[in-house]
Amino acid sequence: MPKIFYHHASGNTDVVDAVPGTSLMRAAVTNGVEGIIGECGGQAMCATCHVYIREDYLHSLPDMNEDEEEMLEVTSSPRDGQRSRLGCQIKVGPALEEIAVDVPLTQAEQ
């Protein structure tokens, strides 16, 4: 079962075992991970599932589409180059059995 590590600024880490095909956003919301909101339900329309991918996992990710690129321009926490992705657009499974992300300090508009 794929494993997702959600690292928080507090130093705490939530570890979630996810069903293959589940997005980082859905796994976080389903398991009560603080800091991941997912207001739009995974449609790449709100940027409230913004995460910072840890460097070791960047090479394993699918390419970013135009919608995701556009939404990353309006995140509440600053964008961090290639590390910034929308959790709703990344699914775990055979090609991504493990991933670690840093959860931004804020997701909602201020």
C-alpha positions as MATLAB code, in Angstrom:
seq = 'MPKIFYHHASGNTDVVDAVPGTSLMRAAVTNGVEGIIGECGGQAMCATCHVYIREDYLHSLPDMNEDEEEMLEVTSSPRDGQRSRLGCQIKVGPALEEIAVDVPLTQAEQ';
ca = [
       0.000    0.000    0.000;
       1.441    3.423   -0.937;
       2.666    5.570    1.963;
       2.411    9.373    2.154;
       4.384   11.441    4.664;
       2.886   14.877    5.429;
       5.513   16.952    7.252;
       4.315   19.970    9.249;
       6.251   23.091   10.284;
       5.679   22.054   13.920;
       7.947   19.056   13.347;
       5.061   16.580   13.422;
       4.541   14.144   10.569;
       1.307   12.428    9.573;
       1.895    9.091    7.839;
      -0.969    7.793    5.713;
      -1.300    4.432    3.984;
      -3.321    5.177    0.863;
      -5.215    3.015   -1.581;
      -3.515    3.033   -5.009;
      -5.074    5.683   -7.239;
      -5.786    8.060   -4.344;
      -4.616   11.659   -4.634;
      -2.476   13.306   -1.974;
      -5.380   15.675   -1.283;
      -8.003   12.936   -0.896;
      -5.739   10.853    1.366;
      -5.100   13.896    3.570;
      -8.750   14.947    3.829;
      -9.962   11.385    4.458;
      -7.387   10.892    7.220;
      -7.779   14.281    8.926;
      -4.358   15.686    8.025;
      -4.293   19.292    9.235;
      -3.423   21.954    6.694;
      -4.887   20.274    3.612;
      -8.376   21.612    2.883;
      -9.328   20.545   -0.654;
     -12.296   22.934   -0.962;
     -13.001   22.134   -4.632;
     -12.888   18.373   -4.101;
      -9.972   17.773   -6.437;
     -10.885   19.810   -9.513;
      -7.699   21.974   -9.503;
      -9.849   25.057   -8.917;
      -8.970   26.297   -5.430;
      -5.295   25.613   -4.529;
      -6.224   24.630   -0.946;
      -4.343   21.350   -1.333;
      -1.019   23.052   -2.146;
       1.965   20.998   -0.955;
       5.744   21.232   -1.252;
       7.129   17.981   -2.656;
      10.350   16.852   -1.017;
      13.278   16.933   -3.470;
      13.839   13.154   -3.542;
      10.389   12.621   -5.087;
      10.265   15.333   -7.763;
      11.526   13.010  -10.506;
       8.635   10.591   -9.904;
       5.825   13.083  -10.541;
       3.664   13.498  -13.623;
       4.074   16.712  -15.587;
       2.085   19.696  -14.414;
      -0.893   20.631  -16.593;
      -1.982   24.172  -17.444;
      -4.804   24.262  -14.858;
      -2.477   23.261  -12.037;
       0.141   25.779  -13.162;
      -2.475   28.539  -13.137;
      -3.808   27.661   -9.674;
      -0.310   27.600   -8.191;
      -0.074   31.303   -9.016;
      -2.761   32.066   -6.401;
      -1.696   29.945   -3.433;
      -1.938   31.432    0.024;
       1.583   30.297    0.975;
       4.431   31.243   -1.358;
       5.148   29.062   -4.357;
       8.438   27.172   -4.214;
       9.415   26.449   -7.813;
       9.019   22.805   -8.868;
       8.369   21.740   -5.276;
       4.941   23.419   -5.285;
       2.187   21.160   -6.551;
      -1.536   20.668   -5.999;
      -2.129   17.526   -3.975;
      -5.279   16.781   -5.957;
      -3.211   16.302   -9.118;
      -0.798   13.697   -7.733;
      -1.958   10.127   -7.246;
      -0.094    7.360   -5.486;
       0.154    3.879   -6.902;
       2.564    1.489   -8.609;
       4.659    4.330  -10.082;
       4.637    6.264   -6.794;
       4.672    3.878   -3.822;
       5.958    6.510   -1.383;
       6.086   10.294   -1.278;
       6.945   12.953    1.294;
       5.557   16.489    1.252;
       5.769   19.574    3.403;
       2.412   21.121    4.296;
       2.300   24.928    3.850;
       1.567   27.086    6.872;
      -1.711   28.289    5.369;
      -4.056   27.269    2.548;
      -7.044   29.612    2.789;
      -7.036   33.142    1.461;
      -6.206   35.685    4.114;
];
